[in-house]
């Protein structure tokens, strides 16, 4: 459950990491590659910071948590203990699972320019 965060994220947030998740798993003879399921409780940096360490895992997250993390609250620093990098990784992971690696996250984003004077 959850993936913790890596040392670069800890440094950025002035938080010390005592042990990388992969190191903790190695102590009980489990490799990150052997894990096929990870449950993410929510997308705060200290819960979803190590998604890339589990290349074969299917991630499970409540829809409401994804909606919150990708919604307008991300515009306010006080309401976002998130890392944009981690949110994008989760969105890409979800996209790959649904579309069998045929699409990239950017394939679903279309930029629309408003008509002059509209805004």
MOMO-V494402 format. One record per pair of residues at least 6 apart in sequence whose C-alpha atoms are under 6 Angstrom apart, sorted by the first residue. I is the first residue (numbers start at 1). J is the second residue. Records with the same first field share a line. If there is no record, write none. Layout:
# MOMO-V494402
I=J + J
This chain:
# MOMO-V494402
1=38 + 39
2=39 + 40 + 47
3=47 + 48 + 50
4=46 + 47 + 49 + 50
5=46 + 49 + 50
10=16
32=54
33=54 + 56
35=57
36=56 + 57 + 58
37=57 + 58
38=59
39=59 + 60
40=60 + 61
42=65
44=81 + 82
45=82 + 83
49=86
74=80
92=105
